[in-house]
Amino acid sequence: MEMRRKLSDRLRPLVESLPEDLKIVLLAAFALEERARKPFYQDRVRWAARTLDRDDRTVRRRIDEGIEQIAALAVAAAEPAARLYPGSGWHTEELRVTLALDQPVPEAFEFRRVIADADEIAVLDLALTLPVTAESGDSVHESDLGVDVFHGGVLTRRVMESSDRIGLSLRLPEPLRRGARHEVGLRFRANLREPRYVCVPRHPCDLFDLHVRFGERVPKRIVRQEKVSPADDRSRTGAVLPADDAGEVHVRFRHLEPGFAYGIRWD
């Protein structure tokens, strides 16, 4: 009983920090919720499924995702301090993107947590790459990208940095001091001219988590791309990714280096 109490005391704060749906499924899975304290795991899964109005399979998948997240939180809590990158000004600790390709115009929801590597960080210099092939002769225009800020700052500047890269300046609510964290939420809308979606970080990025929804039109081949040249529009190398029953794929990258591309492409 004492061991269970200690384990519960350690798990509960981690679980409580998760989004509501993940919190519910993990509280049930670990029997931390009184109403879900049933002797058999499958009964706890069914309780969570009824509570969230989801099927058992979805709940089990969300439990797996939640366990991954609390494991990452536990590791981060054990680290003595945030990883800093002197000279970079700021870096991304975590970038989570959900891309919906089954919409009339593809939409990407981006949630980013940054850490200041210096004092008085008042503006984040962000960018989005919309790849085009060199042979096409096409170029991206600023008007091709729709941007909405959900939280975390004010968009003050948009500028074309290259033929396929749009730079953005986001003014923060208040300047960050060295070591401080800040979260922003953005939505991007654009027609993709190439069958790929990549992150090309300007600043170091510790974690990039990408969900892509194809819906009913799942490509024949989906490939993971990691640390490739942004201009490499021909490469088909990389691990093949299977889509799940919802027509979605999920990839995760750690310790992204500035100037390289990370993401997926499809045929």
LINJO-V91592 format. One record per helix or strand of 3 or more residues. SS is the DSSP state (hx for helix, st for strand). FROM is the first residue (numbers start at 0). TO is the last residue. If there is no record, write none. Layout:
SS_FROM_TO, SS_FROM_TO
//
This chain:
hx_1_15, hx_19_28, hx_33_35, hx_40_51, hx_55_77, st_89_99, st_106_115, st_120_128, hx_141_143, st_145_150, st_153_161, st_164_175, st_180_188, st_195_199, st_204_212, st_221_228, st_247_255, st_259_265
//
